[in-house]
Amino acid sequence: MTQNTDPASNLAAVRADIAKAATAAGRDPAAVHLVAVSKFHDADTVRAVLNAGHRLFGENRVQEAEEKWPALRADFPDVAVHLIGPLQSNKVKNAVATFDVIETVDRPKIARALAKEFDRAGRRLPCYVQVNTGEEPQKAGVAPGDVDAFVAECRDNLGLDIQGLMCIPPVDEEAALHFALLSEIADRNGLAVKSMGMSADYEKAISLGATHVRVGTAIFGVRPQTA
C-alpha cells in the first residue's frame, strides 16, 4: 500500500486491502473490523477519519483518551473507542468511564479491579484477554498455557464479559505463528473475537482469522514525537 499524507485516503486504501485479504482467505470482509489506532494524534487528525465515516478507534493511554474523546463523541455519538494499551489498577475507574471495550485484561489484579468497578459503576464493558504469545518477559499478557484457566476465572468467578483475545507478536519472530496460536486458543475457549495484526502485518492476520485489526501508522502516518 502506498501511503499519502491524507488520513481519509489512507483509510480507504486500508479498507480496500482488508477486503482483498478477507476475500483471498475465503472470508466475508464485513467480518473483519478495523480499529483505527489514533494514539498520539490530535483531535483534528482523528476528525478527518471520523468525517470519512469511520467509527471504531483504539487508544493506548487512558488520560489521552479522556482529554481527546469527549468532544469528539459529542459530534459523533456512535463512535466506539477500545483501550488497546496497558491498564494500571489506579486507572481502572477512568478507563471504565471512558472506553467501550477493554482489550488488555492481562493479569488477575486487573480482572478483579474491573469486576469491582463494573459493579460499582453499573456499566459492564466487553473485555478481551491479552495473550503474551511470545512469552516475552518485558511484555504484558497471559502466557499461552495459562489462558484457559484465566478466561474461566474471569468468566465464571468474576463475571467479566470476555469476548475474545488480543496479542502483539514479538518483533523479531514470524507473526503468522503467533496469530495461528492466538486463533487456536480463542477457538478452544469459544471466543469469537481475535484482535491481532497491525499496520505491518494485518493482511497476514486476516488470513489466520483476525476479526479485529489494529492499524495506526498506515492510516494516520508516523506518530508525532511526544515529550
GIRA-V95219 format. One record per backbone hydrogen bond with DSSP energy under -1.0 kcal/mol. CO is the residue of the C=O (numbers start at 0). NH is the residue of the N-H. Records with the same first field share a line. If there is no record, write none. Layout:
CO = NH, NH
This chain:
5 = 9
6 = 10
7 = 11
8 = 12
9 = 13
10 = 14
11 = 15
12 = 16
13 = 17
14 = 18
15 = 19
16 = 20
17 = 21
18 = 22
19 = 23
20 = 24
21 = 26
22 = 25
27 = 30
28 = 31
32 = 212
34 = 214
35 = 57
37 = 40
41 = 45
42 = 46
43 = 47
45 = 49
46 = 50
48 = 53
49 = 52
54 = 79
55 = 35
56 = 81
57 = 37
58 = 83
60 = 64
61 = 65
62 = 66
63 = 67
64 = 68
68 = 72
69 = 73
70 = 74
71 = 75
75 = 78
79 = 56
80 = 99, 100
81 = 58
82 = 102
87 = 90
88 = 91
90 = 94
91 = 95
92 = 96
93 = 97
94 = 98
100 = 82
101 = 127
103 = 105
104 = 129
106 = 110
107 = 111
108 = 112
109 = 113
110 = 114
111 = 115
112 = 116
113 = 117
114 = 118
115 = 119
116 = 120
117 = 121, 122
125 = 101
126 = 162
127 = 104
128 = 165
129 = 141
130 = 132
131 = 134
135 = 138
141 = 131
142 = 145
145 = 149
146 = 150
147 = 151
148 = 152
149 = 153
150 = 154
151 = 155
152 = 156, 157
153 = 159
159 = 161
160 = 126
162 = 192
163 = 128
164 = 194
165 = 130
169 = 172
174 = 178
175 = 179
176 = 180
177 = 181
178 = 182
179 = 183
180 = 184
181 = 185
182 = 186
183 = 187
184 = 188
185 = 190
186 = 189
192 = 164
193 = 210, 211
194 = 166
196 = 213
197 = 200, 201
200 = 204
201 = 205
202 = 206
204 = 209
205 = 208
210 = 32
211 = 195
212 = 34
214 = 36
215 = 218, 219
216 = 220
